Amino acid sequence: MIHRFRNKNSGEEKTPAISKWLQSGFHLFLESYLRRNFDGIGIESISGSGLDSIPRTETDFPTESESNIRFSLDAPLIIYANHPSWWDPMIAQFLNRKLCPDRQFYAPIDAKALEHYRVLGKLGFYCIELGTIEGIKNFLQLSTAIARTPSTAIWMTPEGKFTDAQDFSSEWMPGLGHLCQRLQAGYVIPLALEYSFWNEPRPLCLASLGQPTSIRELSQETKQDCNQILENNLRDTQKRLRSLVVSRDPKSFSFLNTGPAGPKGIYGHARKLASLLSGHQLRKRHGDHLK
Protein backbone atom coordinates (compact mmCIF):
# COMPACT_ATOMS: atom_id res chain seq x y z
CA MET A 1 0.00 0.00 0.00
CA ILE A 2 1.38 3.44 -0.97
CA HIS A 3 0.89 6.02 1.75
CA ARG A 4 0.11 9.48 0.31
CA PHE A 5 0.39 12.74 2.18
CA ARG A 6 -2.11 15.15 0.63
CA ASN A 7 -3.85 18.18 2.03
CA LYS A 8 -7.55 17.37 1.84
CA ASN A 9 -8.54 21.03 1.42
CA SER A 10 -6.06 22.15 -1.23
CA GLY A 11 -5.20 18.83 -2.86
CA GLU A 12 -1.48 19.70 -2.53
CA GLU A 13 1.16 17.33 -1.24
CA LYS A 14 2.30 17.89 2.34
CA THR A 15 5.33 16.64 4.22
CA PRO A 16 5.07 13.36 6.18
CA ALA A 17 4.45 13.74 9.91
CA ILE A 18 7.50 13.25 12.13
CA SER A 19 7.35 11.88 15.68
CA LYS A 20 9.78 14.15 17.52
CA TRP A 21 9.94 12.01 20.66
CA LEU A 22 10.49 8.85 18.64
CA GLN A 23 13.17 10.56 16.57
CA SER A 24 14.97 11.83 19.68
CA GLY A 25 14.92 8.35 21.20
CA PHE A 26 16.14 6.84 17.95
CA HIS A 27 19.15 9.15 17.84
CA LEU A 28 20.10 8.27 21.40
CA PHE A 29 20.06 4.63 20.35
CA LEU A 30 21.82 5.37 17.05
CA GLU A 31 24.82 7.10 18.62
CA SER A 32 25.63 4.12 20.83
CA TYR A 33 24.71 1.55 18.17
CA LEU A 34 27.12 3.05 15.65
CA ARG A 35 29.81 3.38 18.31
CA ARG A 36 29.53 -0.34 19.07
CA ASN A 37 29.73 -1.36 15.42
CA PHE A 38 32.30 1.06 13.98
CA ASP A 39 35.81 2.04 14.96
CA GLY A 40 34.88 5.53 13.85
CA ILE A 41 32.72 7.63 11.54
CA GLY A 42 34.77 10.31 9.84
CA ILE A 43 34.22 12.99 7.25
CA GLU A 44 36.98 14.46 5.10
CA SER A 45 38.45 17.38 7.06
CA ILE A 46 38.58 19.75 4.12
CA SER A 47 35.00 19.06 3.12
CA GLY A 48 33.76 19.00 6.71
CA SER A 49 33.01 22.68 6.18
CA GLY A 50 31.57 22.11 2.72
CA LEU A 51 28.13 23.22 3.86
CA ASP A 52 29.67 26.37 5.33
CA SER A 53 30.99 27.35 1.88
CA ILE A 54 27.46 28.24 0.77
CA PRO A 55 26.98 32.03 1.01
CA ARG A 56 25.01 33.24 4.02
CA THR A 57 22.99 35.61 1.80
CA GLU A 58 20.89 33.30 -0.39
CA THR A 59 19.34 35.25 -3.27
CA ASP A 60 16.80 32.49 -3.91
CA PHE A 61 15.32 32.73 -0.41
CA PRO A 62 16.57 35.80 1.47
CA THR A 63 16.19 35.59 5.23
CA GLU A 64 17.84 36.82 8.40
CA SER A 65 17.66 33.45 10.16
CA GLU A 66 20.89 31.91 11.42
CA SER A 67 21.86 28.28 11.02
CA ASN A 68 24.82 26.00 11.56
CA ILE A 69 25.17 25.47 7.84
CA ARG A 70 25.34 29.19 7.10
CA PHE A 71 22.60 29.71 4.58
CA SER A 72 18.92 30.27 4.59
CA LEU A 73 16.89 27.45 6.09
CA ASP A 74 14.24 28.31 3.50
CA ALA A 75 16.55 27.16 0.72
CA PRO A 76 15.92 23.57 -0.45
CA LEU A 77 18.82 21.23 0.32
CA ILE A 78 19.41 17.81 -1.25
CA ILE A 79 22.35 15.59 -0.30
CA TYR A 80 22.83 12.65 -2.64
CA ALA A 81 25.20 9.75 -2.11
CA ASN A 82 26.46 6.46 -3.48
CA HIS A 83 24.89 3.36 -1.92
CA PRO A 84 27.57 0.85 -0.83
CA SER A 85 26.00 -0.63 2.31
CA TRP A 86 23.00 -1.59 4.41
CA TRP A 87 24.26 0.99 6.90
CA ASP A 88 23.72 3.97 4.58
CA PRO A 89 20.27 5.10 5.86
CA MET A 90 21.48 5.13 9.46
CA ILE A 91 24.68 6.92 8.51
CA ALA A 92 22.59 9.52 6.66
CA GLN A 93 20.44 10.06 9.75
CA PHE A 94 23.58 10.41 11.87
CA LEU A 95 25.29 12.85 9.49
CA ASN A 96 22.17 14.97 9.13
CA ARG A 97 22.03 15.41 12.92
CA LYS A 98 25.77 16.29 13.03
CA LEU A 99 26.15 18.46 9.92
CA CYS A 100 22.81 20.23 9.65
CA PRO A 101 20.99 19.82 12.97
CA ASP A 102 18.54 22.62 12.19
CA ARG A 103 17.10 20.67 9.27
CA GLN A 104 14.62 17.80 9.50
CA PHE A 105 15.90 14.63 7.82
CA TYR A 106 13.89 13.11 4.97
CA ALA A 107 14.82 10.27 2.62
CA PRO A 108 12.93 8.29 -0.03
CA ILE A 109 12.79 4.54 0.57
CA ASP A 110 11.37 1.62 -1.38
CA ALA A 111 7.62 1.31 -0.79
CA LYS A 112 7.86 -2.38 0.14
CA ALA A 113 10.54 -1.68 2.75
CA LEU A 114 8.49 1.12 4.28
CA GLU A 115 5.43 -1.11 4.39
CA HIS A 116 7.48 -3.70 6.31
CA TYR A 117 9.14 -1.16 8.65
CA ARG A 118 6.37 1.40 9.14
CA VAL A 119 8.12 3.05 12.06
CA LEU A 120 10.61 4.51 9.57
CA GLY A 121 7.83 6.74 8.26
CA LYS A 122 7.88 8.56 11.62
CA LEU A 123 11.64 9.16 11.27
CA GLY A 124 11.58 11.01 7.94
CA PHE A 125 11.55 8.16 5.42
CA TYR A 126 8.88 8.32 2.73
CA CYS A 127 7.95 5.74 0.11
CA ILE A 128 8.85 5.62 -3.55
CA GLU A 129 7.58 3.24 -6.19
CA LEU A 130 9.58 4.02 -9.31
CA GLY A 131 8.41 1.08 -11.39
CA THR A 132 5.36 2.99 -12.63
CA ILE A 133 4.64 6.41 -14.10
CA GLU A 134 2.28 7.12 -11.20
CA GLY A 135 5.01 6.17 -8.72
CA ILE A 136 7.52 8.53 -10.33
CA LYS A 137 4.94 11.31 -10.36
CA ASN A 138 4.18 10.78 -6.67
CA PHE A 139 7.90 10.78 -5.81
CA LEU A 140 8.47 14.11 -7.58
CA GLN A 141 5.40 15.75 -6.06
CA LEU A 142 6.14 14.67 -2.50
CA SER A 143 9.89 15.37 -2.75
CA THR A 144 9.16 18.84 -4.12
CA ALA A 145 6.76 19.57 -1.24
CA ILE A 146 9.35 18.41 1.30
CA ALA A 147 12.23 20.35 -0.26
CA ARG A 148 10.19 23.55 -0.36
CA THR A 149 9.31 23.21 3.31
CA PRO A 150 11.73 25.34 5.39
CA SER A 151 14.31 23.61 7.60
CA THR A 152 14.34 20.28 5.75
CA ALA A 153 17.01 18.22 3.99
CA ILE A 154 16.43 15.36 1.57
CA TRP A 155 19.02 12.57 1.45
CA MET A 156 18.90 10.15 -1.47
CA THR A 157 20.89 7.52 -3.38
CA PRO A 158 20.35 7.93 -7.15
CA GLU A 159 22.01 4.59 -7.89
CA GLY A 160 18.86 2.99 -6.49
CA LYS A 161 20.58 -0.24 -5.42
CA PHE A 162 23.57 -1.46 -3.44
CA THR A 163 26.72 -0.70 -5.41
CA ASP A 164 30.36 -1.21 -4.50
CA ALA A 165 32.05 2.01 -3.41
CA GLN A 166 34.66 1.55 -6.12
CA ASP A 167 32.14 1.07 -8.90
CA PHE A 168 31.97 4.44 -10.67
CA SER A 169 29.89 3.23 -13.62
CA SER A 170 26.69 1.90 -12.03
CA GLU A 171 23.35 2.84 -13.55
CA TRP A 172 22.08 6.31 -12.59
CA MET A 173 18.39 6.87 -11.97
CA PRO A 174 17.09 10.18 -13.41
CA GLY A 175 14.79 11.14 -10.52
CA LEU A 176 17.28 13.52 -8.86
CA GLY A 177 17.77 15.54 -12.04
CA HIS A 178 14.02 15.77 -12.60
CA LEU A 179 13.56 16.96 -9.01
CA CYS A 180 16.17 19.71 -9.44
CA GLN A 181 14.41 20.85 -12.61
CA ARG A 182 11.16 21.19 -10.67
CA LEU A 183 12.66 23.02 -7.68
CA GLN A 184 14.67 25.64 -9.62
CA ALA A 185 16.22 26.91 -6.36
CA GLY A 186 18.37 25.70 -3.47
CA TYR A 187 21.48 23.54 -3.37
CA VAL A 188 22.45 19.96 -4.07
CA ILE A 189 25.58 18.37 -2.56
CA PRO A 190 27.27 15.05 -3.41
CA LEU A 191 28.33 12.74 -0.59
CA ALA A 192 30.74 9.83 -1.07
CA LEU A 193 30.63 6.95 1.42
CA GLU A 194 33.05 4.09 1.90
CA TYR A 195 33.45 1.43 4.59
CA SER A 196 36.97 0.21 5.25
CA PHE A 197 38.97 -1.84 7.74
CA TRP A 198 42.22 -0.20 8.80
CA ASN A 199 44.01 -1.21 12.00
CA GLU A 200 41.18 -2.25 14.31
CA PRO A 201 38.69 -5.14 14.41
CA ARG A 202 35.77 -2.88 13.56
CA PRO A 203 35.42 -1.00 10.26
CA LEU A 204 35.50 2.72 9.64
CA CYS A 205 32.76 4.61 7.87
CA LEU A 206 34.45 7.38 5.88
CA ALA A 207 32.71 10.17 4.01
CA SER A 208 33.49 13.14 1.82
CA LEU A 209 31.24 16.03 0.86
CA GLY A 210 31.66 17.51 -2.60
CA GLN A 211 31.11 21.12 -3.57
CA PRO A 212 27.53 22.46 -3.42
CA THR A 213 25.87 23.12 -6.77
CA SER A 214 23.17 25.71 -7.26
CA ILE A 215 19.88 24.12 -8.30
CA ARG A 216 19.04 27.39 -10.05
CA GLU A 217 22.02 26.84 -12.37
CA LEU A 218 21.16 23.16 -12.87
CA SER A 219 17.59 24.05 -13.83
CA GLN A 220 18.96 25.93 -16.85
CA GLU A 221 20.38 22.68 -18.24
CA THR A 222 18.52 19.96 -20.11
CA LYS A 223 17.40 17.05 -17.92
CA GLN A 224 20.04 14.81 -19.48
CA ASP A 225 22.84 17.33 -18.91
CA CYS A 226 21.59 18.04 -15.39
CA ASN A 227 21.80 14.36 -14.45
CA GLN A 228 25.24 14.07 -16.07
CA ILE A 229 26.57 17.00 -14.04
CA LEU A 230 25.19 15.51 -10.83
CA GLU A 231 26.67 12.10 -11.59
CA ASN A 232 30.08 13.54 -12.51
CA ASN A 233 30.19 15.53 -9.27
CA LEU A 234 29.46 12.43 -7.19
CA ARG A 235 31.97 10.27 -9.07
CA ASP A 236 34.69 12.90 -8.59
CA THR A 237 33.91 13.00 -4.87
CA GLN A 238 34.03 9.19 -4.68
CA LYS A 239 37.43 9.10 -6.37
CA ARG A 240 38.82 11.71 -3.99
CA LEU A 241 37.56 9.73 -1.02
CA ARG A 242 39.00 6.52 -2.45
CA SER A 243 42.49 8.06 -2.53
CA LEU A 244 42.14 9.16 1.09
CA VAL A 245 40.97 5.71 2.19
CA VAL A 246 43.97 4.12 0.48
CA SER A 247 46.34 6.56 2.21
CA ARG A 248 45.02 5.35 5.61
CA ASP A 249 45.82 8.67 7.29
CA PRO A 250 43.31 9.48 10.05
CA LYS A 251 44.44 13.12 9.96
CA SER A 252 42.57 13.46 6.67
CA PHE A 253 39.27 13.08 8.50
CA SER A 254 37.33 14.67 11.31
CA PHE A 255 35.78 11.88 13.38
CA LEU A 256 32.24 12.52 14.57
CA ASN A 257 31.93 9.24 16.45
CA THR A 258 34.55 6.75 17.68
CA GLY A 259 34.08 3.27 19.06
CA PRO A 260 35.91 1.49 21.88
CA ALA A 261 39.54 0.75 21.10
CA GLY A 262 40.93 -2.74 20.80
CA PRO A 263 39.37 -6.16 20.32
CA LYS A 264 36.36 -7.38 22.29
CA GLY A 265 35.55 -10.76 23.81
CA ILE A 266 37.96 -13.31 25.25
CA TYR A 267 40.98 -11.98 23.37
CA GLY A 268 40.35 -8.44 24.61
CA HIS A 269 40.04 -9.59 28.24
CA ALA A 270 43.18 -11.73 27.86
CA ARG A 271 45.20 -8.69 26.69
CA LYS A 272 44.01 -6.68 29.70
CA LEU A 273 44.95 -9.48 32.09
CA ALA A 274 48.38 -9.90 30.48
CA SER A 275 48.99 -6.17 30.77
CA LEU A 276 47.98 -6.19 34.43
CA LEU A 277 50.22 -9.15 35.29
CA SER A 278 53.23 -7.83 33.38
CA GLY A 279 52.92 -4.27 34.62
CA HIS A 280 53.12 -2.93 31.08
CA GLN A 281 50.67 -0.31 29.90
CA LEU A 282 48.04 -1.74 27.60
CA ARG A 283 48.15 -0.21 24.13
CA LYS A 284 44.53 -0.50 23.08
CA ARG A 285 44.81 0.84 19.52
CA HIS A 286 47.02 -0.59 16.80
CA GLY A 287 47.25 2.72 14.96
CA ASP A 288 46.93 6.46 15.51
CA HIS A 289 44.12 7.83 17.64
CA LEU A 290 41.06 9.06 15.78
CA LYS A 291 40.30 12.74 16.37
C-alpha positions in Angstrom: 0.0 0.0 0.0 1.4 3.4 -1.0 0.9 6.0 1.7 0.1 9.5 0.3 0.4 12.7 2.2 -2.1 15.2 0.6 -3.8 18.2 2.0 -7.6 17.4 1.8 -8.5 21.0 1.4 -6.1 22.2 -1.2 -5.2 18.8 -2.9 -1.5 19.7 -2.5 1.2 17.3 -1.2 2.3 17.9 2.3 5.3 16.6 4.2 5.1 13.4 6.2 4.5 13.7 9.9 7.5 13.2 12.1 7.3 11.9 15.7 9.8 14.2 17.5 9.9 12.0 20.7 10.5 8.9 18.6 13.2 10.6 16.6 15.0 11.8 19.7 14.9 8.4 21.2 16.1 6.8 17.9 19.2 9.2 17.8 20.1 8.3 21.4 20.1 4.6 20.3 21.8 5.4 17.0 24.8 7.1 18.6 25.6 4.1 20.8 24.7 1.5 18.2 27.1 3.1 15.6 29.8 3.4 18.3 29.5 -0.3 19.1 29.7 -1.4 15.4 32.3 1.1 14.0 35.8 2.0 15.0 34.9 5.5 13.8 32.7 7.6 11.5 34.8 10.3 9.8 34.2 13.0 7.2 37.0 14.5 5.1 38.5 17.4 7.1 38.6 19.8 4.1 35.0 19.1 3.1 33.8 19.0 6.7 33.0 22.7 6.2 31.6 22.1 2.7 28.1 23.2 3.9 29.7 26.4 5.3 31.0 27.3 1.9 27.5 28.2 0.8 27.0 32.0 1.0 25.0 33.2 4.0 23.0 35.6 1.8 20.9 33.3 -0.4 19.3 35.3 -3.3 16.8 32.5 -3.9 15.3 32.7 -0.4 16.6 35.8 1.5 16.2 35.6 5.2 17.8 36.8 8.4 17.7 33.5 10.2 20.9 31.9 11.4 21.9 28.3 11.0 24.8 26.0 11.6 25.2 25.5 7.8 25.3 29.2 7.1 22.6 29.7 4.6 18.9 30.3 4.6 16.9 27.4 6.1 14.2 28.3 3.5 16.6 27.2 0.7 15.9 23.6 -0.5 18.8 21.2 0.3 19.4 17.8 -1.2 22.4 15.6 -0.3 22.8 12.6 -2.6 25.2 9.7 -2.1 26.5 6.5 -3.5 24.9 3.4 -1.9 27.6 0.9 -0.8 26.0 -0.6 2.3 23.0 -1.6 4.4 24.3 1.0 6.9 23.7 4.0 4.6 20.3 5.1 5.9 21.5 5.1 9.5 24.7 6.9 8.5 22.6 9.5 6.7 20.4 10.1 9.8 23.6 10.4 11.9 25.3 12.8 9.5 22.2 15.0 9.1 22.0 15.4 12.9 25.8 16.3 13.0 26.2 18.5 9.9 22.8 20.2 9.6 21.0 19.8 13.0 18.5 22.6 12.2 17.1 20.7 9.3 14.6 17.8 9.5 15.9 14.6 7.8 13.9 13.1 5.0 14.8 10.3 2.6 12.9 8.3 0.0 12.8 4.5 0.6 11.4 1.6 -1.4 7.6 1.3 -0.8 7.9 -2.4 0.1 10.5 -1.7 2.8 8.5 1.1 4.3 5.4 -1.1 4.4 7.5 -3.7 6.3 9.1 -1.2 8.6 6.4 1.4 9.1 8.1 3.0 12.1 10.6 4.5 9.6 7.8 6.7 8.3 7.9 8.6 11.6 11.6 9.2 11.3 11.6 11.0 7.9 11.6 8.2 5.4 8.9 8.3 2.7 7.9 5.7 0.1 8.8 5.6 -3.6 7.6 3.2 -6.2 9.6 4.0 -9.3 8.4 1.1 -11.4 5.4 3.0 -12.6 4.6 6.4 -14.1 2.3 7.1 -11.2 5.0 6.2 -8.7 7.5 8.5 -10.3 4.9 11.3 -10.4 4.2 10.8 -6.7 7.9 10.8 -5.8 8.5 14.1 -7.6 5.4 15.7 -6.1 6.1 14.7 -2.5 9.9 15.4 -2.7 9.2 18.8 -4.1 6.8 19.6 -1.2 9.4 18.4 1.3 12.2 20.3 -0.3 10.2 23.6 -0.4 9.3 23.2 3.3 11.7 25.3 5.4 14.3 23.6 7.6 14.3 20.3 5.7 17.0 18.2 4.0 16.4 15.4 1.6 19.0 12.6 1.4 18.9 10.1 -1.5 20.9 7.5 -3.4 20.3 7.9 -7.1 22.0 4.6 -7.9 18.9 3.0 -6.5 20.6 -0.2 -5.4 23.6 -1.5 -3.4 26.7 -0.7 -5.4 30.4 -1.2 -4.5 32.1 2.0 -3.4 34.7 1.6 -6.1 32.1 1.1 -8.9 32.0 4.4 -10.7 29.9 3.2 -13.6 26.7 1.9 -12.0 23.3 2.8 -13.5 22.1 6.3 -12.6 18.4 6.9 -12.0 17.1 10.2 -13.4 14.8 11.1 -10.5 17.3 13.5 -8.9 17.8 15.5 -12.0 14.0 15.8 -12.6 13.6 17.0 -9.0 16.2 19.7 -9.4 14.4 20.8 -12.6 11.2 21.2 -10.7 12.7 23.0 -7.7 14.7 25.6 -9.6 16.2 26.9 -6.4 18.4 25.7 -3.5 21.5 23.5 -3.4 22.4 20.0 -4.1 25.6 18.4 -2.6 27.3 15.0 -3.4 28.3 12.7 -0.6 30.7 9.8 -1.1 30.6 7.0 1.4 33.1 4.1 1.9 33.5 1.4 4.6 37.0 0.2 5.3 39.0 -1.8 7.7 42.2 -0.2 8.8 44.0 -1.2 12.0 41.2 -2.3 14.3 38.7 -5.1 14.4 35.8 -2.9 13.6 35.4 -1.0 10.3 35.5 2.7 9.6 32.8 4.6 7.9 34.4 7.4 5.9 32.7 10.2 4.0 33.5 13.1 1.8 31.2 16.0 0.9 31.7 17.5 -2.6 31.1 21.1 -3.6 27.5 22.5 -3.4 25.9 23.1 -6.8 23.2 25.7 -7.3 19.9 24.1 -8.3 19.0 27.4 -10.1 22.0 26.8 -12.4 21.2 23.2 -12.9 17.6 24.1 -13.8 19.0 25.9 -16.9 20.4 22.7 -18.2 18.5 20.0 -20.1 17.4 17.1 -17.9 20.0 14.8 -19.5 22.8 17.3 -18.9 21.6 18.0 -15.4 21.8 14.4 -14.4 25.2 14.1 -16.1 26.6 17.0 -14.0 25.2 15.5 -10.8 26.7 12.1 -11.6 30.1 13.5 -12.5 30.2 15.5 -9.3 29.5 12.4 -7.2 32.0 10.3 -9.1 34.7 12.9 -8.6 33.9 13.0 -4.9 34.0 9.2 -4.7 37.4 9.1 -6.4 38.8 11.7 -4.0 37.6 9.7 -1.0 39.0 6.5 -2.5 42.5 8.1 -2.5 42.1 9.2 1.1 41.0 5.7 2.2 44.0 4.1 0.5 46.3 6.6 2.2 45.0 5.4 5.6 45.8 8.7 7.3 43.3 9.5 10.0 44.4 13.1 10.0 42.6 13.5 6.7 39.3 13.1 8.5 37.3 14.7 11.3 35.8 11.9 13.4 32.2 12.5 14.6 31.9 9.2 16.5 34.6 6.8 17.7 34.1 3.3 19.1 35.9 1.5 21.9 39.5 0.7 21.1 40.9 -2.7 20.8 39.4 -6.2 20.3 36.4 -7.4 22.3 35.6 -10.8 23.8 38.0 -13.3 25.3 41.0 -12.0 23.4 40.4 -8.4 24.6 40.0 -9.6 28.2 43.2 -11.7 27.9 45.2 -8.7 26.7 44.0 -6.7 29.7 44.9 -9.5 32.1 48.4 -9.9 30.5 49.0 -6.2 30.8 48.0 -6.2 34.4 50.2 -9.1 35.3 53.2 -7.8 33.4 52.9 -4.3 34.6 53.1 -2.9 31.1 50.7 -0.3 29.9 48.0 -1.7 27.6 48.1 -0.2 24.1 44.5 -0.5 23.1 44.8 0.8 19.5 47.0 -0.6 16.8 47.2 2.7 15.0 46.9 6.5 15.5 44.1 7.8 17.6 41.1 9.1 15.8 40.3 12.7 16.4 
